[in-house]
Amino acid sequence: MTFPDVVWGLGRLTMAPVTRVFTRLQDYGVDRIPAHGGAVLAINHFHWIDTAAFGASCPRTIRYMAKIEAHRVPALGQLIRAFGSFSVRRGESDREAVRMAREIVRDGHVLGLFVEGTRQRSGVPGRAQPGAAMIAIQEGAPVVPGAVFGSHTWTVGNFAPVSIAWGEPVRFDGLPRGARGYREASVEIERRIRTLWEFLGELHRVGRPRVATPPA
């Protein structure tokens, strides 16, 4: 057990219940997250609350890749590093971040990547960047797509309901290591996230039943 595992264990007893209450969180397909071994969570991003919501939903410790600006914020930076987060410089080639991401997956941990690279303030999933596909292909690891719905309207004082859906793990072992393979895998990841997001949108329209099976 690592230090982030201990911190996540404490967080599940304290922060996760609070997150569930204030987001009215419903999640679907949690059993699809592999119980063991390295994996890449490829997830969309609307609001800072998404980090806590996906964390509350996932039964395993998530090592998030987060923008370096968040790591530089006093107190916040120390907190997210305690949870196992590591920094990335957006908009440029960050070889150290890639090395860290690959090492996390290779060592059997779960890597969390917001695949669009930044928040989508429109409330609609954006284009998937190639990072998740690249790490998964290079390490021969499964990608678990995840979608969040509703968080784009969530604010303190307006606790809009938030829902999360997880897709089936997918492998890209047949694709080449290189730009073409990463592009093809990213298109598929983007498609699966969008399908899960649309599924959640329909559930919100019918009152969010407690039990529902997300599309693969």
C-alpha positions as CSV (number, residue, x, y, z in Angstrom):
1,M,0.0,0.0,0.0
2,T,1.3,3.4,-1.0
3,F,0.9,6.8,0.7
4,P,-1.7,7.9,-1.8
5,D,-3.7,4.7,-1.1
6,V,-3.7,5.7,2.6
7,V,-4.8,9.2,1.7
8,W,-7.5,7.9,-0.6
9,G,-8.7,5.6,2.1
10,L,-9.2,8.5,4.5
11,G,-10.8,10.5,1.7
12,R,-13.4,7.8,1.1
13,L,-14.4,8.1,4.7
14,T,-14.6,11.9,4.7
15,M,-14.6,13.7,1.4
16,A,-16.4,11.1,-0.7
17,P,-19.6,11.1,1.4
18,V,-19.6,14.9,1.4
19,T,-19.1,14.9,-2.4
20,R,-22.0,12.5,-2.9
21,V,-24.3,14.6,-0.7
22,F,-23.5,18.0,-2.3
23,T,-23.6,16.7,-5.9
24,R,-26.4,14.2,-5.3
25,L,-24.1,11.8,-7.2
26,Q,-25.5,8.9,-9.1
27,D,-23.1,6.5,-10.8
28,Y,-23.5,3.7,-13.2
29,G,-21.2,0.8,-14.4
30,V,-18.8,1.1,-11.5
31,D,-18.2,-2.7,-11.7
32,R,-16.5,-2.2,-15.0
33,I,-13.4,-0.7,-13.5
34,P,-10.8,-3.4,-13.3
35,A,-10.2,-4.5,-9.7
36,H,-6.4,-5.0,-10.3
37,G,-3.7,-4.0,-12.7
38,G,-2.8,-0.8,-14.6
39,A,-5.6,1.0,-16.4
40,V,-6.2,4.4,-17.9
41,L,-9.4,6.3,-17.0
42,A,-10.3,8.5,-20.0
43,I,-12.9,11.0,-18.7
44,N,-14.5,14.2,-19.7
45,H,-14.3,17.5,-17.8
46,F,-16.7,20.4,-17.1
47,H,-16.1,21.7,-13.6
48,W,-13.5,21.3,-10.8
49,I,-16.1,19.2,-8.9
50,D,-15.6,16.5,-11.5
51,T,-12.3,15.4,-9.9
52,A,-14.0,14.8,-6.6
53,A,-17.1,13.1,-8.3
54,F,-15.0,10.7,-10.3
55,G,-12.9,10.0,-7.2
56,A,-16.0,9.3,-5.1
57,S,-17.3,6.9,-7.8
58,C,-14.1,5.0,-8.5
59,P,-13.4,2.1,-6.1
60,R,-9.6,2.4,-6.7
61,T,-7.0,5.0,-6.1
62,I,-6.8,7.4,-9.0
63,R,-3.5,9.1,-9.9
64,Y,-4.7,12.2,-11.7
65,M,-2.7,14.1,-14.1
66,A,-3.4,17.8,-13.3
67,K,-2.3,21.1,-14.8
68,I,0.8,22.5,-13.2
69,E,-1.0,25.7,-12.3
70,A,-3.2,23.7,-9.8
71,H,0.0,22.3,-8.2
72,R,1.2,25.8,-7.6
73,V,-1.8,26.9,-5.7
74,P,-0.9,27.0,-1.9
75,A,-2.6,24.2,0.1
76,L,-4.4,22.9,-3.0
77,G,-1.1,21.7,-4.5
78,Q,0.0,19.9,-1.4
79,L,-3.5,18.3,-1.1
80,I,-3.7,16.9,-4.6
81,R,-0.1,15.7,-4.5
82,A,-1.0,13.8,-1.3
83,F,-3.7,12.1,-3.3
84,G,-1.1,11.0,-5.9
85,S,-1.7,13.7,-8.5
86,F,1.2,14.8,-10.7
87,S,1.6,17.9,-12.8
88,V,1.7,18.4,-16.6
89,R,2.6,21.5,-18.6
90,R,-0.3,22.0,-20.9
91,G,0.2,23.1,-24.5
92,E,3.7,21.8,-24.8
93,S,5.6,18.5,-24.8
94,D,6.1,17.4,-21.2
95,R,8.2,14.3,-21.3
96,E,8.4,14.0,-17.5
97,A,4.6,13.9,-17.2
98,V,4.5,11.2,-19.9
99,R,7.2,9.2,-18.2
100,M,5.3,9.5,-14.9
101,A,2.0,8.5,-16.5
102,R,3.5,5.4,-18.1
103,E,5.2,4.4,-14.9
104,I,1.9,4.7,-12.9
105,V,0.2,2.3,-15.3
106,R,3.2,0.0,-15.6
107,D,3.3,-0.4,-11.9
108,G,-0.4,-1.6,-11.8
109,H,-2.1,1.7,-10.8
110,V,-5.0,3.6,-12.2
111,L,-4.2,6.8,-14.2
112,G,-6.9,9.4,-14.4
113,L,-6.8,11.7,-17.5
114,F,-9.3,14.4,-18.5
115,V,-8.9,13.6,-22.2
116,E,-10.0,17.0,-23.6
117,G,-7.1,18.7,-21.9
118,T,-9.2,21.4,-20.3
119,R,-12.7,22.1,-19.1
120,Q,-15.5,22.2,-21.6
121,R,-17.6,25.1,-20.3
122,S,-20.4,24.4,-22.9
123,G,-21.5,21.3,-21.0
124,V,-20.8,19.1,-24.1
125,P,-17.8,16.7,-24.3
126,G,-15.0,18.0,-26.5
127,R,-12.3,16.4,-28.7
128,A,-10.2,13.7,-27.1
129,Q,-6.5,14.5,-27.1
130,P,-4.2,11.6,-27.8
131,G,-2.6,11.3,-24.3
132,A,-4.9,8.5,-22.9
133,A,-4.6,6.5,-26.1
134,M,-0.8,6.9,-26.2
135,I,-0.3,5.7,-22.6
136,A,-2.6,2.8,-23.1
137,I,-1.1,1.6,-26.3
138,Q,2.5,2.0,-25.1
139,E,1.8,0.1,-21.9
140,G,-0.7,-2.4,-23.3
141,A,-3.2,-1.3,-20.7
142,P,-7.0,-1.1,-20.9
143,V,-8.8,2.2,-21.2
144,V,-12.0,2.7,-19.2
145,P,-14.1,5.5,-20.6
146,G,-16.1,7.6,-18.2
147,A,-18.5,10.4,-18.6
148,V,-19.9,13.0,-16.2
149,F,-23.2,14.9,-16.8
150,G,-24.7,17.8,-15.0
151,S,-21.6,19.3,-13.4
152,H,-21.4,22.2,-15.8
153,T,-24.4,23.8,-14.0
154,W,-23.1,22.9,-10.5
155,T,-22.1,25.7,-8.2
156,V,-21.9,26.3,-4.5
157,G,-25.4,27.2,-3.5
158,N,-26.8,25.5,-6.7
159,F,-26.1,21.9,-6.0
160,A,-27.3,20.6,-9.4
161,P,-27.4,16.7,-9.6
162,V,-24.3,15.1,-11.1
163,S,-24.1,11.7,-12.7
164,I,-21.2,9.5,-13.8
165,A,-21.2,6.5,-16.2
166,W,-18.4,4.1,-16.8
167,G,-18.0,2.1,-20.1
168,E,-16.5,-1.3,-20.6
169,P,-12.7,-1.5,-20.7
170,V,-11.3,-1.3,-24.2
171,R,-7.9,-2.4,-25.4
172,F,-6.1,-1.1,-28.5
173,D,-3.4,-3.8,-28.8
174,G,-3.9,-4.1,-32.6
175,L,-3.1,-0.5,-33.3
176,P,0.5,0.7,-34.0
177,R,2.6,2.7,-31.6
178,G,2.7,6.1,-33.3
179,A,0.6,9.0,-34.4
180,R,-1.9,7.0,-36.5
181,G,-2.6,4.5,-33.8
182,Y,-3.0,7.2,-31.2
183,R,-5.4,9.1,-33.5
184,E,-7.6,6.1,-34.2
185,A,-7.8,5.1,-30.5
186,S,-8.6,8.7,-29.5
187,V,-11.5,8.8,-32.0
188,E,-12.9,5.6,-30.4
189,I,-12.4,6.9,-26.9
190,E,-14.1,10.2,-27.8
191,R,-17.1,8.2,-29.3
192,R,-17.5,6.1,-26.2
193,I,-17.4,9.1,-23.9
194,R,-20.0,10.9,-26.0
195,T,-22.2,7.8,-26.0
196,L,-22.0,7.6,-22.2
197,W,-22.7,11.3,-21.8
198,E,-25.8,11.0,-24.0
199,F,-27.0,8.0,-22.0
200,L,-26.7,10.1,-18.8
201,G,-28.6,12.9,-20.4
202,E,-31.5,10.6,-21.1
203,L,-31.4,9.3,-17.6
204,H,-31.6,12.9,-16.3
205,R,-34.6,13.5,-18.5
206,V,-36.5,10.6,-16.9
207,G,-35.6,11.3,-13.3
208,R,-32.3,9.4,-12.9
209,P,-33.3,5.8,-11.9
210,R,-31.0,4.3,-9.3
211,V,-30.2,1.2,-11.5
212,A,-29.3,1.4,-15.2
213,T,-26.7,-0.2,-17.4
214,P,-24.5,2.1,-19.4
215,P,-23.7,1.3,-23.0
216,A,-20.3,-0.4,-23.5
